[in-house]
Amino acid sequence: MQIRIQSNKVQLIRSSYDSTLKRSTGRVIVSFSKWSDGRLSDEQRALLSDDEKSTLDKWLSAQRIKREQTSMELAIRLADWQLSELVNAIQAGSVSADQANAIWSGMAKIHKKLRAVGHRRPKSKSVADRARNPAQVELPI
C-alpha cells in the first residue's frame, strides 16, 4: 500500500498487477482529511487488509510524533517572544492574585527544568560593567 498526501487529503492506494496490461495499477481505497487524527470509520477500515492496517498505523504514529516534535520546537523558538508579550501585558493592565500565582508557579517550573537540563541562570553584570560604555575609549591617566 502506498500513502500519498495530495493537497488536504491523505490517500491510501493499493497497487495490483494487471496481467492484461503487463503492469501494476494503483487504486485509491480510502481517503481522509490531512488534518484529521487518522481515525477511519469501520466501513473504511474493513476495506483494508491486515497488512495495510498495520502500515497505516505505523505511518500515523510517525506523523503524530513528527507533529509533537514540531510543536515543541516551535514552543521553544517562540518562548522569548511570549515572555516579552507577557511582560507587556502585565505592565499594561492589572493582574489578579490568582493569575500572579499561576505566573510565579510557571516561572518556578521553567527555572527548575532549565537547571535540570544544565542551563544555569546567567550571572548579572557588575555595576562597573553596566556603567562602562563599550564605545567610549578609556583615557590614559
HUSULBEL-V672328 format. One record per pair of residues at least 12 apart in sequence whose C-alpha atoms are under 10 Angstrom apart, sorted by the first residue. I is the first residue (numbers start at 1). J is the second residue. D is the distance in Angstrom with one decimal. If there is no record, write none. Layout:
I;J;D
I;J;D
This chain:
1;13;5.6
1;14;4.8
1;15;6.5
1;16;9.5
1;26;9.0
1;27;9.7
1;28;9.7
1;29;9.5
1;48;9.5
1;49;9.7
1;51;8.6
1;52;6.2
1;53;9.6
1;55;7.8
1;56;8.8
2;14;6.5
2;15;7.7
2;26;8.7
2;27;9.8
2;28;9.3
2;52;9.1
2;55;9.1
2;56;9.3
3;28;9.5
3;30;10.0
3;31;9.6
3;55;9.2
3;56;8.1
3;59;8.5
4;28;9.6
4;31;9.4
5;31;9.4
5;32;9.8
5;33;9.4
5;34;7.4
6;31;9.9
6;33;9.9
6;34;8.6
7;33;9.4
7;34;8.2
8;32;8.6
8;33;6.0
8;34;5.1
8;35;7.4
8;36;9.9
9;31;6.4
9;32;5.6
9;33;4.6
9;34;4.9
9;35;8.2
9;36;9.5
10;30;8.3
10;31;5.4
10;32;5.4
10;33;6.1
10;34;5.4
10;35;9.1
10;36;9.6
10;38;9.0
11;27;9.6
11;28;6.4
11;29;7.6
11;30;6.0
11;31;4.4
11;32;6.8
11;33;8.9
11;34;9.1
12;26;9.7
12;27;8.4
12;28;5.7
12;29;5.7
12;30;5.3
12;31;6.1
12;32;8.8
12;48;9.2
12;52;8.9
12;56;8.4
13;25;9.6
13;26;6.0
13;27;5.3
13;28;4.3
13;29;5.7
13;30;7.4
13;31;8.8
13;52;9.8
14;26;5.5
14;27;5.4
14;28;6.4
14;29;6.5
14;30;9.4
14;48;9.1
14;52;8.8
15;27;6.4
15;28;8.9
15;29;9.9
29;44;8.3
29;47;7.1
29;48;7.7
30;43;9.9
30;44;6.4
30;45;8.6
30;47;7.9
30;48;8.4
31;44;8.9
32;44;9.7
37;60;8.2
37;63;9.7
37;64;8.4
38;56;8.9
38;57;8.8
38;59;9.9
38;60;6.7
38;61;9.7
38;63;9.8
38;64;9.7
39;57;9.7
39;60;9.4
86;103;9.5
